[in-house]
């Protein structure tokens, strides 16, 4: 009798979840992009939003909430209702690096979100303003050593991959360059094109169009292999720096407590999206590679990559504040 009662109770609990999976979504969904329009996070977010719109049958509305190395957008997402109608395009820097950089965060990157899937990965490219008299990485190192503290490198903000790579580069090469943080990588590239700063370890998305238009000069990519988008640009290893650099990834998450059937539904659409030739081609044009994982794998990556990023921060001499 007890077994029968338990089975009936379980059935009543499962039934609403099954119905939820079948009916979701019933209205438009907001996807928060925690960095400015035009940057990599924004562009990737809009590609993902269109694919989810097609796959889920409801419009995904991108909501840009830049500032504080992504913490403003993440705080908004963390405080949103866990009903599946708020999603977040997050990144490795926000989920893994920010907890290492800030002693106090208004949200817990590991506890306040429900991971869904990785969606893309990439590595920055070292670009300089055309007025900089360095045509290679080694020439840039020599220039920086000859002018300590006189070269400024811009990034998308403290703790972003572009910032960390810049600090690691300084530590490896023994150079002294000044970090200039912006509210997003696109803003750093805009100032670089204008000549207000001298260089940046930029995301591919804002940098590639400027490289192809000869408004910026690319010296090296930080990925292990050359980028198919700019195949003539050497890797850092080819340029004489053998030490590996941290890479970047982007992922979709939801507020903690979002029902599992919704997580599974969105994950399934992302899995299909990653295999679409048109998506692969569009990402390749941006210098970004599509990706997908299970929610469990994404959670595992957050756990295992934290010590690695802590090591990079230590090498770079970046202290939490």
Buried (B, 14 or more C-beta within 10 A) or exposed (E): EEEEEEEEEEEEEEEEEEEBBEEBBEEEBBBBBBBBBBBBBBBBBBBBBBBBBEBBEBBBEBBBBBBBBBBBBBBBBBEBEBBBBBBBBBBBBBBBBBBBBBEEBBBEBBEBBBBBBBBBBBBBBBBBBEEBEBEBBBBBBBBBEEEEEEBBBBBBBBBBBBBBBBBBBBBBBEBEBBBBBBBBBBBBBBBBBEEEBBBBBBBBBBBBEBBEEEBBBBBBBBBEEBBEBBEEBBBBBEBEBEEBBBBBBBBBBBBBEBBEBBBEBBBBBBBBBBEEEEBBEBBBEBBBBBBBBBBEEBBEBBEEBBEEBBEBBEBBEBEEE
